[in-house]
Amino acid sequence: MAIESDVGDVRVDGPLGAQFVVWEYATAVAALLLEVDPCDRPNVAEPEENTAALLALPDLPAGAPAFVDGPVEVYGSATAKDLPGLFAELLHAIPGDGYLAIMAYLDRLAAFDAPVPDGADFEQMTDAWMMADPQTLRTLLALRTDRPVTFGWGPRFLHSTGQYHKGGPQNGVFVQITGVVTEDVAVPGRPYSLGRLQLAQALGDLGALETRGRPAVRLHLTDRAAGVARLLEAAQEA
């Protein structure tokens, strides 16, 4: 039900099920007016097809790192020899109308496991969590460029900003972050685990970006907590 206020705003009110129906219908109408097919998602299908092809291989082709900086292995084309140099190189590579995208295939709640001092107040706790959170990398790198810097948790961003990365203007620079899996879980009815599936999704999307000639690197954390700490330290040195 649409309710109009005294100031002319319109609010759509209704239960959750009704909201789904309303906005699905609105999407179809908007697509009709824009003359686009709302079910045509080629930039979603491409990395999915890449992932399926990778999972069919005996081993995932992770390749050899270009260099190693402490608990971080760096994969991709780079002339830098350490992480501060790599971040400086990537920031310099952003076009005047471009952006930097950070894509983390990690546990988005892991930062809350970071140790905090005994008797810490809330501000001290949030500081500790922030310095253990990969999302802080976006903030630190954004301070070093006047271009947009985005962050997305993989693989879920593939169905949102991931489509823009591949189907939008080809002016992005990409940093992908993966991490070692210490406790894996088998996928029922499939010959692979969740850890293997997640890495295949990351490699599949990275391959799609590389075929477009965009600067893209993968940072693999051999120790997740120490790796995040090193990334944040390096970003402040870039």
N, C-alpha and C positions, 0 to 999 in steps of 0.2 A: 504494500500500500504506500503510495506517495503522499507525503504531507507537506504542504507549503506553509512556510512561516510568514510572519508579518514583514520581514525584510526581504522577502522574495526567494529565500533559499528553499531548496527542495530536499527533503529527507526521505529515503526509502526505508520503510520500517516493516518488519515481518520476521517470522521464525527462520531458523537456519536453513531448513529445506526450501522455503520460499525464496530466500536470498540466492541460493544456488540457481534456481529456475530463472529468476529475474535477470541475473547477470549473465547466464549462459545465453538467454534470449537477446540481451543487449549486445553481447559480443557478436552474435550472428547478424543482427541488424547493422551494427557498426561495420562489420566486414562487407556486407552488401553495399553499403554506401561508399566504402573505400575501394570496392571492386577487388577484394583480395579473398583468398581461400583460407579461412581460419583453421582448417585441418591440414594445410600444407606446411610442414615444418622440416624443410630439408636440412636446416642447420642443427636440428636435433637428431635426425636420422643418421647423419654422417658420422659423428663420434660413436653412436651406438653400433653402427656397422663396423667401424674400426675396432671397437671393443670385442665384438663377437669374433672377428677374425683373429685377434690376439689371443683370446681364450682358447681358440682351437689349436694353438701352437703348443708343443711340449713344454717350452719355457718362454717366459715373457722377455722380449728383446730390450732389456733396460740399457744395454750399452755400457761403455766405460766412461767414468767421470772425466771431465776436462781438468778438474783439480779438486782437491779436498781441503777444506778449511775447518780443522777441528772435527766436530760431530756433524758436519754438513758436506755432502758430496754434491758437486755442481755438474750438471749435465747440459750440453748444448754448446753452441758456438759462442765463445767469449775470448777476448784477448787478455782480460784481467787474470791475475793469479791469486787473488784473495777476495773475500766477500765485500769489503768496503770498496775495492776497485770495481767489482762487478756491479754493485748498486750504482756507483757513479756512472759507469758505462751505460747502464740501462736507462737511467734518468736522462742522460745526454742523447739517447737514441729516440726519445719521445718527439714526434713531429710537433710543429707549432700548433696544429689543430688536433693533436692526438691525446692519448691517455695511457696510464700504466694500470694494468689489472693484475691483482694478486689473487691466486686461486689455491686454497689450502685444502688438501685431502687429508684432514686430521680430525681429531676428536675436538669438537667445538666446546666441550665442557671441561676439558682437561685442566684448564687454567685454575679452576676452583680447587684442584688438588694441590696447588702450590703451597709450600709451608709458609706460615705466617708467625710472627713473633708472639711469644706468650703474652697475654694481656693486651694484644693489639686492639686499637679502636677500629671503627669501620673504615675510616680513611686509610689507615695503614693496611688493612686487609685488602681494600680495593687497589691500592698501589701494588701490593704483592701479586694480586691476580692479573693486573694490567701488564706487569712485566713478565708474565708467564703466558700471555695471550698472543697468538700469531696476528690477531687483528691490530695490535699495536704497531706492527710493521707498516701498515697503511698510514697511520698518523705520522710516524717518523719520516717516511719517504715523502709524504705530502708536504712536509715542512721544507723540503729541499727542491721543490719544483712548483711552478705556477700552473701546471697542467693537472687535470683531475687524476686522482688515484683511487681505484675501486678495490673492494675486497669481496670475495665470495667463498662460501664453504662448498667443497666438492663432495659428491657429484651434483648436489641439488641445483647449483647455479647454472648447470647446463641447460635447464629448461627456462631460464630467464635471461640473465645477462650473457650466458654462453652463446645464445643465438645471435646476439648483437656482435659478439667478438668475431664471429665467422661470417655473418650475413650483412653486417653493417659496414660503414666506411673502414677501409683497411689502413687504420692509423694507430693501432694499439701496440703496446709493448707488454709482454706477458711473463709473469713470474709464477711458476707452479711449485707448490710445496707438497711433498709426500713424506712419509715417515715409516720407519721400521715397524713391523707388526710382531709383537712378542706373544700375544695370545690370540690365536685365530679361531674362526668358527667355520665349519663346513656348511656349504649351501645345500639344503636337502634336495636330493634328486639330481644334483649337478656334480660334475667331476672337478670342482674347484671350490676354494674357500672364499669367504667374504674379503679377506685381505688381498687375495689374488684378483678378485673381481674389481676391487677399488683401484688397485694399481693399473689394471687393464683399462679401466675407464679414464684414468689420468693420462696414460700413454696414448690412448685413442684420441683424446681431445688435443693433446700436445701435437700429435701427428697432423691433425686437421689444421692447426694453426701454422705449423711449419710448412705445409703445402702452399700456404698463402704468402710465404716469404716474410712473415712477421718475426721480429726479434722475440725469441721465447727460450726460457731456460727452466730446468727443473732442479729444485733444491731438495735433496733427499736427506732427511734427518736420521742418522744412524743411532742417535739417542734423542728422543723427542723433546724432553725437557731441556737438556743441554743445548740441543739444536735451536730451539726457539730463542733461548737466551743469547746464543751466538748471533743469530739473525738480527735481533734487536740491538745488540752491541755494535755490530758491523754497520747497521743503518745509521747509527749516530756518528760513525767515523767517516761515512761516505762524503 
